[in-house]
Amino acid sequence: MADFRIDPWAVEGKVDYDKAVKNFGISYIDNALMERIKKHTGELHYLLSRNIYFAHRDLNWILDEYEKGNKFYIYTGIAPSGSMTLAHLIPFIFTQWLQEKFGAEVYIQIPDEEKYLSKKNIDLDTIHRLAYEDALDIISLGFDEKKTKIFFDTEYANVLYKQAVRVAKHITFSNVKDAFGMTNETNIGWIFYTSMQAVPAFLKSVEEGHNVPCIIPLAIDQDVHFRIARDVIEKLGYYKPAIVHAKFLPALNGASKMSASDPLNTIYLNDDVDTVNKKIQRAFTGQQATAELQRKFGGDPDKCVVCQYYRYLFEPDDTKLKQIFDSERSGTLLAGEHKKDLADRVNAFLADHRAKKEKYKNLLNKYILR
């Protein structure tokens, strides 16, 4: 993939998802598979029907097991380093929907050591504090308290470490160098980390004393961790986890992925109203250079970041979304009003999310495993 690069710590260039599917050896979620999911859920989440969650490993197998009465659990997570972004919410929004529709337990790993090991000048205690803030952001999306287990690596290490050692025995330094681009200068904690990340994919099987299917919703850049881990987990005698892959929410400047390390082109959950307005006013659109040309020739909603934000998060109604895209193409929708409407929706969403966080503050400890 010389024209773009995807790994868990960096996405560079314009991502070609067709090439990524081919090179990663994953499969598209086709119409037949969507219909099979819909048979159990009654409806498809728009993240599925719009091909934002677009690829998978072993999703048919997970449904086979479910239909035999062998219910799956869901594993996902986030490595904290600062305020969560809109992009960070996408896997959790989808996970919450899966939990609701399939009645599944959810395991959420918050590795409060990963960014400390992989980045410079980040204090471990600060990351641990941010981990709690991330956990509160996550549960505020409406996760079922009785079916959701959140754990922090440094706090839950007495459970995770024993299983991580079993994983680590089957992973060589050569494996992680090839997969992650690590070098002889990479610290050994970072090298070991992928073993810790693998554990929740079979942890429930350990707890239950028999194999329990696991499914992992993630953004496609995290797939490499589980390309290694799936084979090791099978060697340990457990089911390989199934995976569903999401495309990236684009950055405001049109880059392929919104990145928390690029504050000008990222919307954080703690951004205030003025900050959101200013950021979205600078957003890349698929419109013509002037209003006159836009009215005459129309724009391209597929290239327009503003349209993509509606598609990913801010317009769940397909009919209304089509109207927005059609207005962009026809030239009847101009950039100023387009951006203002999106900014209003984002600010309303963030205000609502903060209100929910206040309500969930006293409940957080009920979700956390210690």
N, C-alpha and C positions, 0 to 999 in steps of 0.2 A: 504494500500500500504506500508507494512512494509519494503520491500526491496528497495524502493525509495520514494522520497518525492518531490512533485511539489506544490509550491505556488508562489504568485507574487514576493516574495523577495528571494527565495532560491530554487534551484533544487539540490537534493542530490541523489547519487546512480545512477545506470544504469537504465535509463527510459525504462519501458516496455509500449509502446504506446497502445498495445491491452488492457492491464489492465487499462490504463488511460482512454481510451474510455469507457470501461465498468463502471468504478467507477465514472466518471464524468457524465455519462448518455448522451453522445453525439453519433453521428452517423458518419459512414464512408462516404466519398464522393466516391460513387461507379461509375462504368462505365456508367450506365444509366444517372446519374446526370451530369457526365462530358460531355456526348453527348448532353444533354439538354443545358448546358452552351455553348458548341461549336456551337450550332445552332444559337446563337446570336452573338458570337464573331468571328466566322469563323475559329478560331484556338484556341488551348489551350495554355496558358502560361506553360512553362516547370515546374514551381513550382506546377502546378496542375497535369500535366500529369505524373510527377515523384513522385507524392504522398508526396510532401513536405507540401503543403496544403492538408491535408488528411482527415479532419473531420469537422463536422458542427453542427449547430443548425438552423433548419428552412430554409435551403437554398432552398428547393423546394418551400416553401411558398413565398420567395422573388421573385423567377422566375414566380410563379403564378401571383403575383401582377404586375410584370413588363410586362407580356404578356397581362394583362388587361389594360395596359396603365398607371398604377400607378408606376411611376419611383421611384427607391430607391436612397437614398444618402448613402455615405460611411463615417464611423467614425473610426478614428484610432488615435494613439498618441504615445508619449514617455515621460518618466520622466527623465529629464536631471540630470547627476551627474558628467560628464566628457566628454571626446571626445566620439562620437558615434563609434560603432564597426561595423565590417562587418555584424554581426548578426542582429544589429539594422536596417539595411537597408532592410531586407527581407520583412517585412510587407509593407513598403513604395513602394518597387519595384512592389509588387503585387497590391497594392492600385492604383498606377499610371496606371497600365495596365487596371484595372477595370474601372477607370475613362475614359480612352481613348476608351475602347470597348463599354461601356454602356452610355457614355455621362453624367456620374454622377457627382454631386457636392460632394466635399470631405470636411469634417470637421476634422481638426487636432488639438487635445487638447495637449498642452504642460504644464503639471502640475508642475509649478516651485516651488510648496510648498511640493510636496510629499516626495522627498528625504531629505529635511530639517526636515520633521516630523519623518521620519522612520529611519534616520541614525544619528550617532553622528558626531560632528566636521565638519559639512558642513554649510558654511555660506549662508544665504538666498540670499544676493546680488550676490554672486558668482554663485549660481544656476541660478539666473535670467539672468545673462550674458551668461551662457552656454545654456540657453533656446534659445536665439537668434542664437547662433552658430548652434544648432540642427535644427532650422527652416531653416537656410540657406542650411545646408546639405540636408534637405528633398526636398526643392523646386528645388534644382539643379538636381534632378532626372527627371525633365521635367513635373512637374505638371502644369495644365492649370491655368493660373493666374485668369481667369474669373470664374472658377468653384472650386477654392480652398480657404478655409477660415481657417486661423491659429489663435489660441488664447491661451494666457497664463493665467493661473488661477488667478494670483494676479492682472493682468491688466483688465481682463474681468469679474471680480467677481460681478460687478453690474448687469450683466445679469445672470451669472451662479448661484449665491448664492440663489436667490429667488426660483429657481427650485430645487436646492440641498436641501433646507429646506423642500420642499414638499416630496422629496425622504426620507430624514432623519427621518421624522415622522413615517415612516413605517418600519424602521430598528432598531432593539433593540441591546443593547450591547451584549446580548447573541448570536444574529445572527453573529456579527463580531468576537466574541471570538471563536465560533465554526468554522467559515469559515477560519479565518486567524491566529488562534492560539494566539490571543491577550490576555493580562492578565490585572489585576487590576492596574498594573504599566504602562500600555501603555498610552501615552499622548492622550488627547481628540481630538487633531487635526488629528492625524493619524486615530483614530476611525471614525471621520467624513469624512475622505477623500473619501471613497468609494461612498458617496453620490454625491460628486463633479464629480467623474469619470462617474457616471451614466447619468448625465445631457445631454451630447452631443448625447446620443442615442435616445433622443426624442426632442431635442432642435428645430430642423427644423419643427417638428409638431407644437410646440408652436408658432414659428414664422409665419407659414403659416396659422394657425387657423384650420387645419384639419390634419388627420393622414397621415404621410409620412413614408413609409417603410425605415428602416435603416439596413445596414449590416456592421459588424465589423470584419475586418481581424486582427487576433492577434496570438501571440505565445500561445501555450496551457497553459502556466503557468498563464496567465491573465484571464482565464475562470472564476475563482471563483468570481471575482468582478461582473460579469454579471449573474452568477447563482443567486445571491441575487437581482441584479438590475432588471432583466427581470420581475420577479414577481411584484416588486414594480411599475415598469413602467406601467404594465397592470392595476394595481389598480388605477393608476392616469388617466386611460382612453386612453392610447396610445398603439401603437403596440409594442409587444416585439421585440427587435432587433434580426435579424439573425446574426449568428457568423460563421466564417470560421477559423479553427485552423491549425497552422503550427507546424511542428516538429522543434526541436532546431538544429541550426548549431553547430556541436560539437566543443569543445575546441581543441586546437592543441595537447594536451596530450592524447586525446581520450575520455575525460569525455563527458557526454551527452550534456552539454550546454556550449557554449562560454559565459564567464561571464566577464563583465567589471571590476569586482573587482579582477580579476586574470590576471595581466598584462603580465606575461610570456607566457600565453597560449591563449592570445587574440590579435587580430589584430585591432588596432584602425585606424580611418580614418586619423589621424594626424601622424601615424608612418612614419618615413623616410625610404628610400630604404634599408639602412644597417640594420635597426631594423627588417624590414619585412624579409630580407634574413636570418638573424640569427634565428628569431622565427620559420620560416618554416623549416630551417635545423634541428631543434629539434623536428619537428612534428612526431607524431606516425604514422607509416605505417602498412599496413597489410602484409608486406614482411617478408621473412625468415631472419635469423640472419646474413647470409653472402650472398655475390653476387653469389657465387657458388651454394649455396642451393636455392636461389631465381630462378636462371636459371633452376635448376633441378626440383623443386617442384612448383614454382609459389607462388603467394600470394593471399590474400583475400581482394578484393577492397571494400567489404561491411564493413570491419573493418578499412580500411585505411582512415585516416583523409584527406590525400592529395586527394584521389579519391572523397571523399565526398564534398570537397570544389569545385571541378570541377562540381559535380552534383548540388550543391546548387546555385552557382554563376558564375563559370568561364568557363563553356562550355555549352552554350545553344543548340548546335547542337547535337541531340540525336545520330546520326551516329558516330560522332567524340567521343562522350562520351563512346559509346559502345567499340570503338577501344581502348580507354584508359583503361577501365575495363578489356577487353580481354587481353591486354598486361600485365596488372598486374597479372592476373590469369595464363597466360602462362609462365611467368618468363622472357619475353623479355624486360620488362621495369624495370630498376633498380632504387633504391631509390634516388640516387644522381641526375640523370637526371630528374626524376619525380618531385623532390622538386624544382630543379632549374627552370623548366618550370612553375610550379605553382607560384613561387616567382616572376618571370618575369611578369606573367599575373596580379598578385595582384598589383605589383608596377605600371604597365601600367594603371590599373583601377583607382588606387588612384591618379595618376598624372592627368588623364583625369577628375576625379571628382573635384580635386582642381581647375583645369582650368575652369570648369563649375561654380564653386562657385564664382570665380572672376567676371564672366559675370552676375551672378544673384544678386550680392551684392546690386546694385542700385535698384533692383526690389523688394527686400524683403518686404518693407513697404506696397506694393500693395496687399500682401497676408494676412496681419495681421488685425484682427478685434480688435478695441479698444473701 
